[in-house]
């Protein structure tokens, strides 16, 4: 009996190994850039911008698409790969079939499973024509010799065969069946948002194994130490998002009733600003169709008057009932001149009654904004704000954030405010490390 169970176990392990193993796709000579139709290359350039490829595959001060960007995850740090056509360190010897397999199945040319930080679960929706255009674009880029640093992961995650089990549990190719009740623009927007745009990768919660919880799509997630707000019916925006607001925000990175794109969202809108307007309009059409949150419907025109005068001691219930008076004083000293001064952007701030960072269920974005501020973006009239991370203590940040929540948030105090501040400080220290320390 024991021997029989052992044989069955060995057979099962062998079958699992066989299912996990993927064969190598033979290398090809690097194709000449001139061999691709220029129109196809231009189309691929737009698709790569929508897919955010440049953002993730370009290290600070590094060559575009040469990889090496650190990607922090709950399981360790991954480094993006070189996707220039360098034959030794990039994808120069990849055929179009190898490129398509990596994009849709998460398996590289040599047969190694790719970590799902690369959103192949979304990219699986990419059509053959768009794969062809993306391949033409990347194979037309300047080749850069740049091997990425080794990933910083604990055992057994360093064994890529374990990813086959993750895929078996969670990888389901996107099935975007036509909806006869929707128009062509909506279908195009859904294809871009659910596919190459991979919006749900950040804006949806994940389980303990790092997979998107599809039953809670767009209910909010985490991305690189920032809160990716809930979209559609789960949105906590004080003013409902509509198609026009989404279009402006996605295109310009700012809307006067919704604020400024910050954190990982900032490069997303920078990329979308370069693609044809009709593509962004289609994405806005689809995102608007996800609905408006109940908070927005109840507060379409929020009061712009603070809950109490700056000199009054705040009153609140719950864990932060006794907010130090320092929070009230800090608000009066650091916030009112811009946010209540009536000046237009960039030197005037939006009404904090409109801030999703304050009304959201997580304090992460508000803490990040207090610490880091809003930098100047050339050629725009977006609000700017100094960061206070170097001048405020953790206790002062907590007092100020709690006071803003009481004044404008309309919700219970945050139970995790102190931990959010500690984590944000730690992330700032990590980001400030010299590049050499990050690549050892």
C-alpha positions as CSV (number, residue, x, y, z in Angstrom):
1,X,0.0,0.0,0.0
2,X,2.8,2.4,1.0
3,X,4.7,1.5,-2.1
4,X,1.6,2.0,-4.2
5,X,1.0,5.5,-2.7
6,X,4.7,6.3,-3.4
7,X,4.4,5.3,-7.0
8,X,1.2,7.4,-7.4
9,X,2.9,10.3,-5.7
10,X,5.9,10.1,-8.0
11,X,3.7,9.8,-11.1
12,X,1.7,12.8,-10.0
13,X,4.9,14.8,-9.4
14,X,6.1,13.8,-12.8
15,X,2.9,14.8,-14.4
16,X,2.9,18.2,-12.7
17,X,6.6,18.7,-13.7
18,X,5.7,17.8,-17.3
19,X,2.8,20.3,-17.3
20,X,5.0,23.0,-15.9
21,X,7.9,22.5,-18.3
22,X,7.8,24.7,-21.4
23,X,10.1,24.1,-24.3
24,X,12.6,26.6,-25.7
25,X,11.7,28.5,-28.9
26,X,14.7,28.5,-31.2
27,X,16.6,31.8,-31.5
28,X,16.5,33.8,-34.7
29,X,18.9,36.3,-36.2
30,X,17.9,39.8,-35.0
31,X,15.6,41.3,-37.6
32,X,16.7,44.4,-39.4
33,X,14.6,47.5,-38.2
34,X,14.1,48.5,-41.8
35,X,12.3,45.2,-42.4
36,X,9.2,46.5,-40.6
37,X,6.5,48.7,-42.1
38,X,6.9,52.2,-40.5
39,X,3.1,52.5,-40.0
40,X,3.2,49.2,-38.1
41,X,6.0,50.5,-35.9
42,X,4.1,53.7,-35.2
43,X,1.1,51.7,-34.2
44,X,3.2,49.6,-31.9
45,X,4.6,52.7,-30.3
46,X,1.1,53.8,-29.3
47,X,0.2,50.3,-28.0
48,X,3.5,50.2,-25.9
49,X,2.5,53.6,-24.3
50,X,-0.9,52.3,-23.4
51,X,0.7,49.2,-22.0
52,X,3.1,51.3,-19.8
53,X,6.1,49.4,-21.2
54,X,8.5,52.3,-21.1
55,X,7.7,53.0,-17.5
56,X,8.3,49.6,-16.1
57,X,11.3,48.6,-18.4
58,X,13.3,51.8,-17.9
59,X,15.5,52.3,-14.8
60,X,16.2,55.8,-13.4
61,X,18.8,57.4,-15.7
62,X,18.8,54.3,-17.8
63,X,18.2,53.8,-21.5
64,X,14.6,53.4,-22.6
65,X,13.3,49.8,-22.4
66,X,16.7,48.5,-21.2
67,X,15.2,47.2,-17.9
68,X,16.7,47.2,-14.5
69,X,13.8,49.1,-12.7
70,X,13.3,47.7,-9.2
71,X,9.7,46.6,-8.7
72,X,8.8,46.1,-5.0
73,X,6.3,43.4,-4.3
74,X,5.1,41.8,-1.0
75,X,7.3,38.9,-1.8
76,X,10.6,40.7,-2.6
77,X,12.0,43.0,-5.3
78,X,11.9,42.1,-9.0
79,X,13.9,43.9,-11.6
80,X,12.4,44.5,-15.0
81,X,14.0,42.9,-18.0
82,X,15.8,44.4,-21.1
83,X,13.3,44.4,-24.0
84,X,15.5,46.2,-26.5
85,X,16.7,44.0,-29.4
86,X,20.1,43.4,-28.0
87,X,20.9,39.8,-28.9
88,X,22.7,38.9,-25.7
89,X,20.9,40.7,-22.9
90,X,17.6,41.7,-24.6
91,X,15.1,40.1,-26.9
92,X,17.1,40.5,-30.2
93,X,17.0,36.7,-30.9
94,X,13.3,36.3,-30.1
95,X,10.9,35.4,-32.9
96,X,7.5,36.9,-33.0
97,X,6.1,33.6,-31.7
98,X,8.5,33.8,-28.7
99,X,7.4,37.4,-28.1
100,X,3.7,36.5,-28.3
101,X,4.2,33.6,-25.9
102,X,5.8,35.9,-23.3
103,X,3.1,38.5,-23.7
104,X,0.1,36.2,-23.4
105,X,1.4,33.2,-21.5
106,X,4.2,34.6,-19.3
107,X,6.9,32.2,-20.7
108,X,10.1,33.6,-22.2
109,X,11.9,32.3,-25.2
110,X,14.0,29.9,-23.2
111,X,10.9,28.4,-21.6
112,X,11.2,30.0,-18.2
113,X,8.0,31.1,-16.5
114,X,7.7,34.9,-15.9
115,X,6.7,36.5,-12.6
116,X,3.2,37.9,-12.7
117,X,4.4,41.4,-11.9
118,X,4.5,41.3,-15.7
119,X,0.7,41.5,-16.3
120,X,0.4,38.8,-18.9
121,X,-3.0,37.9,-17.4
122,X,-4.2,41.1,-19.0
123,X,-2.0,41.1,-22.0
124,X,-3.5,37.7,-22.9
125,X,-6.3,39.7,-24.5
126,X,-3.9,41.2,-27.1
127,X,-4.9,40.5,-30.7
128,X,-2.5,39.0,-33.3
129,X,-2.4,42.3,-35.2
130,X,-1.4,44.2,-32.0
131,X,1.2,41.6,-31.1
132,X,2.7,42.1,-34.6
133,X,2.7,45.9,-34.1
134,X,4.3,45.7,-30.7
135,X,7.0,43.2,-32.0
136,X,7.8,45.6,-34.9
137,X,8.1,48.5,-32.5
138,X,10.4,46.8,-30.0
139,X,12.6,45.3,-32.7
140,X,13.1,48.7,-34.1
141,X,14.4,50.3,-30.9
142,X,18.2,50.9,-30.4
143,X,19.8,47.7,-29.0
144,X,21.2,48.3,-25.5
145,X,23.5,45.8,-23.7
146,X,22.2,45.9,-20.1
147,X,21.7,42.7,-18.1
148,X,19.2,43.3,-15.2
149,X,20.2,42.9,-11.6
150,X,19.3,39.6,-10.0
151,X,15.8,39.5,-8.4
152,X,15.7,39.7,-4.6
153,X,13.3,36.9,-3.7
154,X,13.3,34.3,-1.0
155,X,13.4,30.5,-1.6
156,X,11.4,28.8,-3.1
157,X,10.2,31.8,-5.2
158,X,13.6,31.7,-6.9
159,X,12.5,28.5,-8.6
160,X,10.5,29.5,-11.6
161,X,8.7,26.2,-11.9
162,X,6.7,27.2,-8.9
163,X,5.0,29.8,-11.1
164,X,3.4,27.1,-13.1
165,X,1.3,26.2,-10.0
166,X,0.4,29.9,-9.6
167,X,-0.8,30.0,-13.2
168,X,-2.8,26.8,-12.8
169,X,-4.6,28.4,-9.9
170,X,-5.1,31.9,-11.2
171,X,-4.2,32.5,-14.8
172,X,-7.3,32.8,-16.9
173,X,-7.0,34.3,-20.4
174,X,-9.1,37.4,-20.9
175,X,-12.3,36.6,-22.7
176,X,-13.8,39.8,-24.0
177,X,-17.0,38.6,-25.6
178,X,-18.9,41.3,-27.6
179,X,-21.8,43.1,-25.9
180,X,-24.5,43.8,-28.4
181,X,-25.8,46.6,-26.3
182,X,-22.6,48.6,-26.5
183,X,-21.1,50.7,-29.3
184,X,-17.7,50.3,-31.0
185,X,-16.0,53.0,-28.9
186,X,-17.0,51.2,-25.7
187,X,-15.7,47.9,-27.0
188,X,-12.4,49.5,-28.0
189,X,-12.1,51.1,-24.5
190,X,-12.8,47.8,-22.8
191,X,-10.1,46.1,-24.9
192,X,-7.6,48.7,-24.0
193,X,-8.5,49.0,-20.3
194,X,-8.8,45.2,-19.6
195,X,-6.0,44.3,-21.9
196,X,-2.8,46.3,-22.6
197,X,-3.9,49.1,-20.2
198,X,-4.1,46.5,-17.4
199,X,-5.9,49.0,-15.1
200,X,-7.3,46.3,-12.9
201,X,-3.7,45.2,-12.1
202,X,-3.4,48.2,-9.7
203,X,-7.1,49.1,-9.0
204,X,-8.2,45.7,-7.8
205,X,-7.4,43.9,-4.5
206,X,-5.1,40.9,-4.5
207,X,-5.1,37.7,-2.4
208,X,-2.3,36.4,-0.3
209,X,-0.6,34.8,-3.3
210,X,-0.6,38.0,-5.3
211,X,-3.4,37.2,-7.7
212,X,-6.2,39.7,-8.5
213,X,-9.5,39.0,-6.8
214,X,-11.6,39.1,-9.9
215,X,-14.9,39.0,-8.0
216,X,-13.8,42.4,-6.6
217,X,-12.5,44.0,-9.7
218,X,-11.8,47.7,-9.5
219,X,-12.6,47.9,-5.8
220,X,-9.2,49.4,-5.0
221,X,-5.7,48.0,-4.7
222,X,-2.1,48.9,-3.8
223,X,0.7,49.9,-6.1
224,X,4.3,50.7,-5.0
225,X,3.3,52.1,-1.7
226,X,0.3,54.1,-3.0
227,X,-3.4,53.4,-2.9
228,X,-4.9,52.7,-6.4
229,X,-8.4,54.1,-5.8
230,X,-11.6,52.1,-6.4
231,X,-13.2,52.8,-9.7
232,X,-16.8,52.7,-10.9
233,X,-19.5,51.7,-8.4
234,X,-17.0,51.3,-5.6
235,X,-15.4,54.8,-6.0
236,X,-15.2,57.0,-2.9
237,X,-14.7,60.2,-4.9
238,X,-16.7,63.1,-3.3
239,X,-17.7,64.1,-6.9
240,X,-18.8,61.4,-9.3
241,X,-16.5,60.7,-12.2
242,X,-18.0,61.1,-15.6
243,X,-16.7,60.5,-19.1
244,X,-15.5,64.0,-19.7
245,X,-13.6,64.1,-16.3
246,X,-12.0,60.8,-17.0
247,X,-10.9,61.9,-20.4
248,X,-9.3,65.1,-19.1
249,X,-7.6,63.3,-16.1
250,X,-6.2,60.4,-18.3
251,X,-5.0,62.8,-20.9
252,X,-3.7,65.7,-18.7
253,X,-3.1,64.1,-15.4
254,X,-5.3,66.7,-13.6
255,X,-9.0,67.6,-13.1
256,X,-10.1,70.4,-10.9
257,X,-12.7,68.3,-9.2
258,X,-10.5,65.2,-8.8
259,X,-7.0,66.4,-8.3
260,X,-3.6,65.4,-9.7
261,X,-2.3,62.0,-10.8
262,X,0.5,61.1,-8.4
263,X,2.6,58.1,-7.6
264,X,2.5,55.2,-10.1
265,X,-0.5,57.0,-11.9
266,X,1.7,59.9,-12.9
267,X,3.7,58.0,-15.6
268,X,0.5,56.4,-16.8
269,X,-1.0,59.7,-17.8
270,X,2.3,60.9,-19.2
271,X,2.2,58.0,-21.5
272,X,-1.4,58.4,-22.5
273,X,-0.8,62.1,-23.3
274,X,1.3,60.8,-26.3
275,X,-1.3,58.4,-27.8
276,X,-4.1,59.4,-30.2
277,X,-7.0,61.1,-28.4
278,X,-9.5,58.7,-29.7
279,X,-7.8,55.8,-27.8
280,X,-8.0,57.7,-24.5
281,X,-11.6,58.7,-25.2
282,X,-12.5,55.1,-25.7
283,X,-10.8,54.2,-22.4
284,X,-12.8,57.0,-20.7
285,X,-16.0,55.7,-22.2
286,X,-15.5,52.2,-20.8
287,X,-14.4,53.4,-17.4
288,X,-17.4,55.7,-17.1
289,X,-19.6,52.8,-17.8
290,X,-18.4,51.1,-14.6
291,X,-20.7,53.5,-12.7
292,X,-20.4,56.1,-10.0
293,X,-19.8,55.3,-6.3
294,X,-22.6,55.8,-3.8
295,X,-20.5,58.4,-2.0
296,X,-20.3,60.5,-5.2
297,X,-24.0,60.2,-5.9
298,X,-24.8,61.5,-2.4
299,X,-22.3,64.4,-2.5
300,X,-22.2,65.6,-6.1
301,X,-21.6,69.2,-4.8
302,X,-19.6,68.9,-1.6
303,X,-19.4,71.8,0.8
304,X,-16.3,73.8,0.5
305,X,-16.6,75.1,4.1
306,X,-14.4,73.4,6.7
307,X,-16.1,71.5,9.4
308,X,-14.8,73.9,12.0
309,X,-12.7,77.1,12.0
310,X,-9.0,76.6,12.1
311,X,-8.7,77.7,15.7
312,X,-11.2,75.2,17.1
313,X,-10.2,72.0,18.7
314,X,-11.4,69.1,16.5
315,X,-13.9,66.6,17.7
316,X,-13.9,63.0,16.5
317,X,-15.0,59.5,17.6
318,X,-13.1,56.3,17.7
319,X,-9.4,55.6,18.0
320,X,-8.4,59.2,17.1
321,X,-11.0,60.9,19.3
322,X,-8.3,63.0,21.0
323,X,-6.6,64.6,18.0
324,X,-3.8,66.8,19.3
325,X,-4.4,70.5,18.8
326,X,-1.2,70.5,16.8
327,X,-3.2,69.1,13.8
328,X,-5.5,72.1,13.8
329,X,-2.6,74.5,14.1
330,X,-0.7,72.7,11.3
331,X,-3.7,73.0,9.1
332,X,-4.0,76.7,9.7
333,X,-0.2,77.3,9.1
334,X,0.5,75.0,6.2
335,X,-2.8,74.3,4.3
336,X,-5.3,77.2,4.4
337,X,-3.3,79.8,2.4
338,X,-3.4,77.5,-0.7
339,X,-6.5,75.4,-0.2
340,X,-8.7,78.2,1.1
341,X,-7.0,81.2,-0.5
342,X,-9.1,81.3,-3.7
343,X,-6.1,81.3,-6.0
344,X,-6.2,79.2,-9.1
345,X,-3.6,76.5,-9.9
346,X,-0.7,76.1,-9.9
347,X,-0.3,78.3,-6.8
348,X,-3.7,77.5,-5.4
349,X,-4.8,74.1,-4.2
350,X,-8.1,72.4,-4.9
351,X,-10.7,72.3,-2.1
352,X,-9.8,69.5,0.3
353,X,-13.5,68.6,0.3
354,X,-12.9,67.2,-3.1
355,X,-9.9,65.0,-2.1
356,X,-10.3,61.3,-2.5
357,X,-7.0,60.9,-0.6
358,X,-8.9,62.2,2.5
359,X,-12.2,60.4,1.9
360,X,-10.7,57.0,0.9
361,X,-10.6,54.0,3.2
362,X,-6.8,54.1,3.3
363,X,-4.6,57.0,4.5
364,X,-1.7,56.0,2.3
365,X,-2.0,58.6,-0.5
366,X,-2.7,61.5,1.9
367,X,0.4,60.5,3.9
368,X,2.5,60.3,0.8
369,X,1.2,63.7,-0.4
370,X,2.0,65.3,2.9
371,X,5.5,63.9,2.9
372,X,6.4,64.3,-0.8
373,X,4.2,67.1,-2.0
374,X,3.4,67.7,-5.7
375,X,6.4,68.6,-7.9
376,X,6.3,71.1,-10.7
377,X,5.4,69.5,-14.1
378,X,6.7,71.5,-17.0
379,X,4.3,73.2,-19.3
380,X,1.2,72.5,-17.1
381,X,-1.0,74.5,-14.7
382,X,-1.4,71.7,-12.3
383,X,-1.3,72.4,-8.6
384,X,2.1,72.3,-6.9
385,X,2.8,71.7,-3.3
386,X,5.9,71.4,-1.1
387,X,6.6,68.2,0.7
388,X,6.7,68.4,4.5
389,X,8.5,65.1,5.1
390,X,11.7,66.8,6.2
391,X,10.1,69.2,8.6
392,X,7.2,67.3,10.2
393,X,7.6,64.5,12.7
394,X,5.6,61.3,12.5
395,X,3.3,62.6,15.3
396,X,2.7,65.9,13.5
397,X,1.9,64.1,10.2
398,X,-0.5,61.9,12.1
399,X,-2.1,64.9,13.8
400,X,-2.5,66.8,10.5
401,X,-3.9,63.8,8.6
402,X,-6.4,63.0,11.4
403,X,-7.5,66.7,11.4
404,X,-8.0,66.7,7.6
405,X,-9.9,63.4,7.8
406,X,-12.2,64.9,10.5
407,X,-12.8,68.1,8.6
408,X,-13.3,66.8,5.1
409,X,-13.3,63.0,5.1
410,X,-16.8,62.4,6.3
411,X,-15.8,59.0,7.7
412,X,-14.5,57.3,10.7
413,X,-10.9,57.8,11.8
414,X,-8.3,55.6,10.1
415,X,-7.2,52.8,12.4
416,X,-4.0,52.2,10.4
417,X,-2.7,55.8,10.2
418,X,0.4,55.3,12.3
419,X,1.5,52.2,10.3
420,X,0.9,54.0,7.0
421,X,3.2,56.8,8.1
422,X,5.9,54.3,9.1
423,X,5.6,52.4,5.8
424,X,5.7,55.6,3.8
425,X,8.8,56.8,5.6
426,X,10.5,53.4,5.0
427,X,9.6,53.6,1.3
428,X,11.1,57.1,1.0
429,X,14.4,55.8,2.6
430,X,14.4,52.9,0.2
431,X,13.9,55.1,-2.8
432,X,16.7,57.4,-1.7
433,X,19.3,54.6,-1.6
434,X,22.1,55.0,-4.2
435,X,21.6,52.9,-7.3
436,X,24.7,50.9,-6.5
437,X,23.2,49.7,-3.2
438,X,20.1,48.5,-5.1
439,X,21.9,46.4,-7.6
440,X,24.4,44.4,-5.4
